Each structure stands twice: as C-alpha cells, then as structure tokens.
Amino acid sequence: MQLIYENEEIRIGNGFPSLVRFFQGNSTKHLVVFFPGWAHLGRISYGFPGCKKEHFLAHWLTEKGYPFLATSYPLDHAVYDRVYPEFTLTDWGKMAAEIVNQVIVENQLRKDVIGISWSAAGQVIRPFNVACKSLGINVLFHLGLEASPALLIPSDRIIGMKKTEKGTVSLKDSHYNLFWKEIEEQSQLNGEEVIPKENYLMDFLGDIPIALMETNECFENGHFVTNIEKSFEDKNFFAFTEYPMIANSSGDSRLAPYHPIVDKWTWGFLITRKVYHDYFVKNQGPLSKISEAKFKKLVEYVNTLPERLHSSISGNHFLFVGRYGAQKIADYVEHFDKEIEKIEQELKTFLR
C-alpha cells in the first residue's frame, strides 16, 4: 500500500515517478523547486501529517508568496510501487523539468524558476538546468543547501553503505544514526522536537539508486557495474556553461564539518568559471577595449562573487529543518533572488 498523504501525488516525468507536493503561491512570483539529498523524500521540505508546518521550508516560502514544488527522486520507499535502480542524474534532471513544466502550465505560472538542492541533490543542478532550457524554462538561479556538486566523493564517505538485492544502495547502517543525531540537534536549536523519530524513519527515508551516490558505479542489465565513461557523461561537472547561477548556504555544526569547510569555494569555482565563459568569452571584443583600470575593477568584482553568493547560519546538515533554519533559508531565497538579478545587471555594465 502506498503511503501517500493528503495533497501529495505521484507525477511521471521522463518515464519516472516522483512524489511531489505543490503549494500555491502568488502567480506573479517565481516557482521554487526543491530537490532532496541522499535517502530522503521531498517531504523533508514540508513535513508530515500532524507536524508543525512552521518547522519546514515550504511554509515560509509560501508566506513570502513563492509557489513551491517539492519533488522526490524514486527511492525504495512505500510511496512508490517499484524501485528504479537504473535511475541516473540525467534522468533526474529530465524528470524534474518535465514535472515542473506540467505544474507551470496547469497553474499558469511564469517560466522562470528557482531551484533549491539539498546535499547530494547538488548533482542535479546542471542536468535540471539543461532539461529546463530544452522546455523553454529559465532557471534564474539554484540555491545549494550544504550541497555537493557532481564530483567523486572520498571513499571514506561510503563506508558501511550496502548494496541491496533490489539493485539500490542502503544508508541505514552507514548514515541513519548520524542523520538522527542531526535532527535531534536541530530540535535542540529550536527548543522543541521538530520530527519524532518514528515519523522520520517511516515517512522520509529509503534506499537510493547507485548512480546518485557520487561514485563511478551504475546499474546496468541487472548488475552493479563500474562504468567510468558513463559516470563522467552523467556528472559532466566541467560543463560550466550548462549551470545556472548558483548561491549556497551552509551550517556551522561540528556534527557535519564537511560542507561548512568546502562549500563556499567549491561552488565559488563553478560560479567564477560560469561567469567568465558566459559573460567574457562571448564578449572578447568589448572586453579588449576596456581600460586597464576598468579591467582591474572587473577582476576584483568577479572575485567577490563567491562571497556574495554564500551564506551561513546556525545549524547542521539539516540546517533548513526547524523553524529557525526554515525561516532563515526562506529569507536567503528572497535575498539571492534580488542579488542574482543585481549581479547580472552589474556584469552587463562592464561590457557596455
């Protein structure tokens, strides 16, 4: 029996199912699309029956008028009627873009969207942007919440993960205890329980397709295989011009030290390369004619972008869960919505 709650639905995109929930907002504002990380359904952004909605991101974004769409990739979870072990990052991007297009058409929304990727969902930023462009949808920017880009991860981060007979990967022994400690820490930060453990284990977690694991493995013809060429094409990390503008937010907890340490400059690398290729490679003529003084200002300006597009708040890897973090991240979405537009206008002035 599928455990689908009120206002949730299974939508099909690119031939794959996604558990989604749409929150109506102001149709004049940009649709915000949420992508969950390893082992989680999109419910982590809006909660479960009986929860306090103020502890979840969807509430605060819709309070600001943003229409909000929580998406999920196919996990081994009771909301889905089967598993999809062959699912890839490219499949994920196409699936989400098609579903976003459905929601835009049905609700007569603007074709300008904002993405939010948590954790391993940082990998879908590029393929989602590519798929959206093919449908005439403009991704204004993507906000990464302690997000990882599509790079290979150190081997110590996959210790304890187990491959299942269904062709998926289980994080139950490797990560569930840490996840729960982080949820508890978020509850402490907010002064009350955010998610009861029973709800967390039942409503949010499941086993995931191997291609989303940030390794060189995939599932082909009923088997786990190492396929470096396919993995490289699926990740395509260095396709700089295929990314949207990216902002990022990280926490400050010792329980999750990786992202606070690496996120700003990992995404800063991509931001800088994207800006260079999008704005300056295509405008070599105007750029060659600017004065030496203006060129120095341009270099200094671009070097400030990773700092301008980064934010940090109190919290851990679940920094957006709990009233404090959910409201803060909603504020940052609104802030970066304005900041990205400002940056794009400023960049254009250098090339006039």
Sequence and secondary structure as in RCSB ss.txt:
>XXXX:A:sequence
MQLIYENEEIRIGNGFPSLVRFFQGNSTKHLVVFFPGWAHLGRISYGFPGCKKEHFLAHWLTEKGYPFLATSYPL
DHAVYDRVYPEFTLTDWGKMAAEIVNQVIVENQLRKDVIGISWSAAGQVIRPFNVACKSLGINVLFHLGLEASPA
LLIPSDRIIGMKKTEKGTVSLKDSHYNLFWKEIEEQSQLNGEEVIPKENYLMDFLGDIPIALMETNECFENGHFV
TNIEKSFEDKNFFAFTEYPMIANSSGDSRLAPYHPIVDKWTWGFLITRKVYHDYFVKNQGPLSKISEAKFKKLVE
YVNTLPERLHSSISGNHFLFVGRYGAQKIADYVEHFDKEIEKIEQELKTFLR
>XXXX:A:secstr
     TTEEEEEETTEEEEEEEE   TTS EEEEE  TTB GGGGT  TTS GGGSHHHHHHHTT  EEE     
BSTTSSS  TT  HHHHHHHHHHHHHHHHHHHT  SEEEEEEEGGGGGGHHHHHHHHHHTT EEEEEEEES   S
S   GGGGTT EE TTSEEE TTTTHHHHHHHHHHHHHHHTS SS HHHHHHHTB BEEGGGSSSSEEEETTEEE
E HHHHHHHH TT GGGS  EEEEE   TTS HHHHHHHHHHHHHHHHHHIIIIIGGGHHHHHHS HHHHHHHHH
HHHHHHHHTEEE SS TTTTSSHHHHHHHHHHHHHHHHHHHHHHHHHHHHT 
